[in-house]
């Protein structure tokens, strides 16, 4: 390790070491846009020549300047002849902002280093436009880190269904708490991380049992304040959601969606008061196991612009989504305790995963608790093939 915390590649030329260091600087600032840029991706950029950094930028707000523009503005005339490092391929289309490729070409930078391609058909091929303008363009430095950072964005634009993260607070014997009782399992630092995760997803999903037991608020109340409050969605087959619940009473502050079977008894009578209270009631069919068709739920969310979902439901919801292959990432918060045979199992009725199906990609200590992040093999294969 160097004093700057960078691992140089053995035998790498100085220019390659500089490329890696500056791209890692761009990756480090990109998350400053968390919660503020969806449906856009997180992007960081650095303008540098050798060891000198002239400008740093990140996409800070949806509809605001892109990372490249912020970095080039800070660099000013020093950008001429320098290298631009950016974590995602610069856009070439006119959307909320002008094309980044135009500004890059006008800035006079000599070279552009890109971590990964943009899969969005409206924005991609910016690299080709830069090359046609005579710039030296290199793609693929720190590609894996850039893809993992924007896994939800990349997944959605490849699969066209929301990216789903499953959050679980577990005891060491894989229990969610005590039966029919609201049970805090993990500590305050784990809760802070959960609020950060909420702010970084477009929607939060739970089941009707969680409503009845916990009556949660499901808002993001951490340091990261989302630009738009995440949608609070409930899988509620027979529409048992009460107008007295915290979700319904705060529907004017953050959207509430209730997914239910429109053919269930009394659907219209129960849907009316909920809609009057500001809840969007969305009818979806049942599957063969008499539960809501989760693929239909995912399609309805995609149609409404939801790119990412944080699932906080109980064991039944977790098991159903895992069984049907709808979860790409698991955030497991492990607490140093046991509930024994009276605890609520995390995955009731779910067959064990096959070896290699889930891969551990991150682990951190949060006080007495441990946060483990797992990713499904299909997600990693999808990112590798972009």
N, C-alpha and C positions, 0 to 999 in steps of 0.2 A: 504493500500500500504506500502511496505517496502521501505527502503532507496534505494534499487536496482531497484525499479519500478516493483516489482513482487507481484502478488496477491496470497498469500498462501491459500490452501484449508483448511477450518476450520476443525480441528480434524485430518488432514492428518499427517502421520508419517513423521519424518525428511527425510527419504529416498525418499518419494514421492515428497516432496517439492523440493528436490535437482533434481530429475528427470525432473520436470516441468521447473525449472529454467534453467538447462543446455540445454533442448530441445529448449527452447525459445531463448537461446543464439545461437544455431545452426540455427534456423529459421531466426534470425536477420542477420547472415552473408551470408546466401544463396543468397539473391538478388544482391550481389556484382558481380555475374556472368551475370547479365541482359545484353542481347544483344550480348553475347559472346559465348554462349554454345549451342544454337539451332543447330540441332534437339534434343539435350540432355536436360534434365530437370535441374532446379535450385536445388542445393543440398548444405546443410551445415552440418558440423560435429564438435563435441566437444569430447575430451578425458578428463575425469575427475575422481577424487575419492573424495567423500564427497564435500566439498566446494572448493577444489583445482582444477583448470583447468590446464591441462598439454599441451594441444594442441587444436588449432582451425583451421578449414579448410573449403574451399568452392570450388566448381567446377568453375574455373575461365576462362577456355578457352576450346572450343571443341577440342578434341584430346589430351588435357593436363590431368594432374593428377585429379582424382576424389577427392571429399571433404574428404573422409575417409583417403586417402593416405596422403594428406597434413596435416591433423590433427595428424595422427600417426607418421609422420616424425618429426613434431615439438615436440611431446611427447617423442619420442625416447624410452629408456629403462623404463621410468616412466609409459609407457602404460601397462606394465605387472601387472595384477591384477586389473586394472582400468576398467571403464565403457566407452564404445563408444556410443555417442548419434548421430544419423544421421537422417535426415529428410525424406529420401527415402530408401527403401530396398536396401542393397548393391548388386551390380551385381555379377554374378558368371560366366559370359562368357567372352571370349577373344574378344574384339572389337578393338577400337582405343587404348585401354590400357589393361593391364593384369587384371584378375578378382580381384575385391576388397576383396572378401571373403577369398582368399588365403592370402593376406597381413594381414587381420584382425586376422585370425587364428594364423599366425606366430608371430604376435605382442605380444601375451600373454594376451590380454584383457580378463577379466573374464566374462563380460556381455555386451550385445549390446541392446540398446533401439532404436527402429525404430518408426518414426511417422506414415508412411503409406507404403503400399505395392507398388511395381512397376508393372503396368499392361502390360509392354512390355514383350511379350512371350520369347524374347531372353534373358532378364535379370532377370526375376523373379525367385522365389524360392531360393534366396540367404539366406533367414532366415532359411530354412530347412537345408541347407548345414552347416550353423554355428551351429545349434543345434546338428547335427550329429557329429560335431567335439567336442561336449561337452560344448559349450558356453551357457550361460543363455541368452535367447532372449525374449524380450518383444516388442509387436507391439501395436500401437494405441495412444500413448501419443501425444497430440496436433495434432491429425490426421486431423481434419477439417482445421486448419490453413495451414498445409502442403499441403493438397489437393487444397485449393484455390490458393495457391502460384503457383502451377503447373497445374492449371485447363486446360490450352491449351494442354499440353503434355498428361495429363490423358484422356482428351476428345478424342484427335486424336487416341490414342491407344485403346480406347474402341469403337468409332464410325467409325474410318477410314475415316473421312472427316475433313477438317480444322475447328478449333475453330475460331469463328468470334466475334470480338468486334466492336460495332457501336459507333463511336464518333460523338457527336452532340454539336454544339455551338448554344445555344438557348436564345432568349429573354424570358421574363416572360410570354408572351402570345404565347409561343411555335412557334416562327417564326425564320427562318434561316438568315434573312437579307432582304435587299430590292430586288425587282424584277429586274433580269438581270443586277445587279451591284455587283461588288466585295465589300463585306461589312464586315469589321472586327467587330465581335460581342463581343468577350471577350478580356481581357487584356493580358499583357506579361506573367504573372505567369501561366495562363491557357495555353498559347502557349508553354511555357517550358514543361509543363506536356504532351502536345500533342507530342512534339518531343521525350520525354522519351517513350511514348507509341509506337511511330513509331519504335524506336530502339529495342523494345521488341517483335515485330511481324515479321513474315517472309515475309509478303506482305502487301501492302497498296492498297485499292481498291476504285475507284471512277467511276462515270458515265461520258458519253461523254458531257453532259451539263456542268458539272463542268469544264471540259477542255476548253470549248468555253467561259465561263464567267470568270474564274479565271486564266487559263493557269498556274496551279500550278507546282512547282518543286517536291514536295512530297518526299524530302529527310529528313533523321534524322539528325538534326543539333543542338542537345543538348549536355549535359554533358556526356551522355552515348553514346559511339561510337560503333555502331554495328560491329561485326566481318565481316559480309557480309551485304552489303547494302540491305535493304528490296526491294523485287520486287515491282515495281510500275505497277499496273494492271488497265486496263480500260475496262468497259463494253461499247462496241461501236458497236451496232447491225449492222449498215450499214457502219462501218469503216470510220468515219468522221475525225479521228485523223490526224492532219496536220503535215507534216514534219518540219514545222517552229515552232512547239510548244516546250516549254521548256523540256517536257518529251523526245521527240524524239531527240532533240539536245544534250541531256545529256545521251543518251542510253548507251554510252560506260562507263559511270561512275557508273550507277546503272541500273539493268535490267528493261526493259519495256515490258509488255505483253499486247496485245490488243485482247480481246475476241469479235468475230464478227460472223455473219451469213455468211457462205461461199456461200450460194445461193443468197445473196443480189446482186442487180444490180451493176456491175462494181467492184466486190470484187477483182478479180485478178489484175485489173489495179491499184487499190489503195493499195493492199497488197505489190506489188513489191517494190515501193520506200520505204515503211516503213521497209520492211525486209532488204533492202540495207542499211538503216540507223541504223540497229542493233535491230529493234523491233521484238519480236517474236509474229507473228500473229497466233492466235489459233482459229480455226473454231469450233463453237458449234451451235447446232440447236436452233430454236425458240420454245417457248412453245405455248399453245393455245391462250394466250393473246398477241401473236406476239412479245413479248419481248424475250430476250435470256433465254434459259433454265438454271436457276440458279443452279439446281442440277448438270447439265453437267459441268458448270463452276467450281463448287466445286470439282467435280471428277477430272477434268483436273489439278487443283491446287494440289490435293492430290497426283496424279501420279507424279507430278514434285517435290514432297518433301516439299510442303508448309504445315506446321502444324497449323499456326495461321495467321489470316487476320484482319487487322484494316480497317474498312469500313469508308471512309470519304466522300462518295458521297452525293449528294443532297437529297431532300425530296423524289423524285421518287425512287431512289435506296434504301433509308432507308425503305420506305413503302413496296417495293417489297420483300426485304429480310426479314423484320419482318413478312409480310403476309405468306411467304413460310416457316417460321420457321428456318431460317438459322442463326439467331443471338442468341448467348448465353449470351453476356454481353453488357451492354450499359454504356458508359461514357458520361454523360450529363453535359455540362459546361453551367451553367445558369448565364446570365448577367442581372444586374438590369436595364432593359430598356423594352420598348414596341415599336413594329413596327406598330401595328394596322392592319386595313384591307388591307393595301397595302403590308404587309410583305409576305414573302414566307413561306407557312405552312411547318412544319417539317414532317408531315405524311399525305400527300394528299390522300384522298380516303380510308384511313385505318380505319377499325372498331376499336372501343375502346377495350382494352385488358380486359379479364375477371379478376375479383378480385383474387388476389393470383398468377396470372401468372408471374408477375415480382416482385422480392423481393429486397428491398433496403439493401445493405450490407456495404456501406461506404459513408461518406459525409465529405468534408473538404472545408475550405475557402481558396481561392486563390486570395488574394487582395479583390477586390469588387465582384469577381465572386465566384460561388459555384460549386464544382465538386461533382456530385452524381453518384455512381456506382450501377447499377441494374443488377441482375442475373436472368435468366429465371429458372422457376421451374424445367424444364427438366434437366438443367445443375446440379442443386443441387441434383436431384434424381440420376443422373448418378454418381456423385461423392460419394453419400451416399452408392451406391450399389457396389462400387469397392472393 
